[in-house]
Amino acid sequence: MAETSRSSTFTIDPNFVVGLIGMGDMGKMYARRLSAAGWRIMACDREEKYDDLVKEFSGNSKVQILRNGHLVSRASCYIIYSVEAAAIGAVVAQYAPSTRLGAIVGGQTSCKDPEIKAFEDHLPSDVNIVSCHSLHGPNVDSRGQPLVLIKHRASDESFAKVENVLRCLGSKHVYLTAKEHDRITADTQAVTHAAFLSMGKAWHATKQFPWEGARYVGGIENVKINLMLRIYAQKWHVYAGLAILNPEAHKQINQFAKSTTELYYLMLEGRRDELRERVYAAKEKVFGAEGSPKWASKPLLRDDVLDQFSLGKQEKGAAGTRLPNNHLSLLAMVDCWSALGIVPYDHMICSTPLFRLWLGVTEHLFRTPGFLDECLAVGIEDNTFRRDDLQFTIAACGWAECVALRQFETWRERFAVTQRFFEPRFEGAVEIGNAMIKAVLASSKD
């Protein structure tokens, strides 16, 4: 991985036009942030969205909505394709012939393998290729967040122009190749998403809103619930493209399903010693021994911060205390990292807020004295979460099979049916999740 840059100094060139092909949530965020900084924006989406986009941006003199990507490509100096990864090939093939002579072209898909192939196959040879990826969602403040920049085929002058444009986002620039990007996003995002997607499927299968009962209470549970809802409140293709189109993601998601299944079998069969040996071996491999350099000088998360963001008002268990949970999802994550030789701290420089939260609660489980042993004991002796764990295991295997077979339609259907189950509860939940992320990120800087 190359070094990072944090400079926010930029110079506006009034003759430099930025084009955006695709005005989904991230495309709109880029249009608003770049235009607010002073850049001229030409933008488009599918033609049937033209009138609505014109109305939405009517008060912004810096943003001009055009009818299609041919018009954007002809008029823009730097063109960003902001479309879903599954569609990038077809969209680039359609509009690439209209690219302005000597322009700079990039994309902000979460999977760079199909994006770069599309650019190489369809863009004229005189075009510079500089891709990017903001490692956060459209509702997260971009300041201080990682922004990956990929200088694939470009002069130093063209690359410097892209950096100058994007500095107004206030992000940390991280310099990677397309292959490095896909490996790191697979290691961090793909498996993390699979875990939360599986939680949602499990709670859907058992017909429960977990924040309404007395079982899922406390800081770790708040992270699980809030981030599960946050993911299911988004568009399905955001996660499908990253998992299915990224060759590096397949083995991670498959291993997570395998780790989940094998740990669940050990719990079901009461193989206490084997379970403990396996989990502690994974802990040693991923986190190192207590006090080793892999451990942060302080925890990534503070439990008292997480406790503030509960969706429910229930008491903590029957006796007023946190109800013990075996946290199968967290044990399986560390087992997965161990099996694949992933050290999650190595990717912190280009991690998403969601990954930092997930790593934080995982670290909390594994570094809090007595907590890990409690989870292992619950896994062997307590049947309270057995039904939920069964459904979680089934869900993890289902997502892994979907990815292995590259089934976009199956993914969409699996996602949509669970999204509909939770949809009536989205109002307010996403705001709480955003507040939680903001508070956690702020506390981690203290």
Buried (B, 14 or more C-beta within 10 A) or exposed (E): BEEBBEEEEBEEBEEBBBBBBBBBBBBBBBBBBBBEBEBBBBBBBBEEBBEEBBEBBEEBEBBBBBBBBBBBBBBBBBBBBBBBBBBBBEBBEBBBEBBBEEBBBBBBBBBBBBBBBBBEEBBBEEBBBBBBBBBBBBBBBBEEBBBBBBBBBBEEEBBEBBBBBBBBBBBBBBBBBBBBBBBBBBBBBBBBBBBBBBBBBBBBBEEBBBBEEEBBBBBBBBBBBBBBBBBBBBEBBBBBBBBBBBBBBBBBBBBBBBBBBBBBEBBBEEBBEEBBEBBBEBBEBBBBEEEEEBBBEEBBBBBEBBBEBBBBEBEBBEEEEBBBBBBBBBBBBBBBBBBBEBBBBEBBEBBBBBBBBBBBBBBBBBBEEEBBEBBBBBBBEBEBBEEBBBBBBBBBBBBBBBBBEEBBEBBBEBBEEBBEBBEEBBEEBBEBBBEBBEBBBEBBEE
